[in-house]
């Protein structure tokens, strides 16, 4: 397998933090569905938690 440079990998912009993030091997199967750069941004998109009590 030929090695690729990180600059050659596909990139997307995170809608929460507006930072670019590159393709990762663990996202290979569903790269089209990956939206956020991290779990933190994914949680932040859902909005603040509202706790009763």
Secondary structure, 3 states (H helix, E strand, C coil): CCCCCHHHCCEEECCCCCCEEECCHHHCCCHHHCCCCCHHHHHHHCCCCCCCC
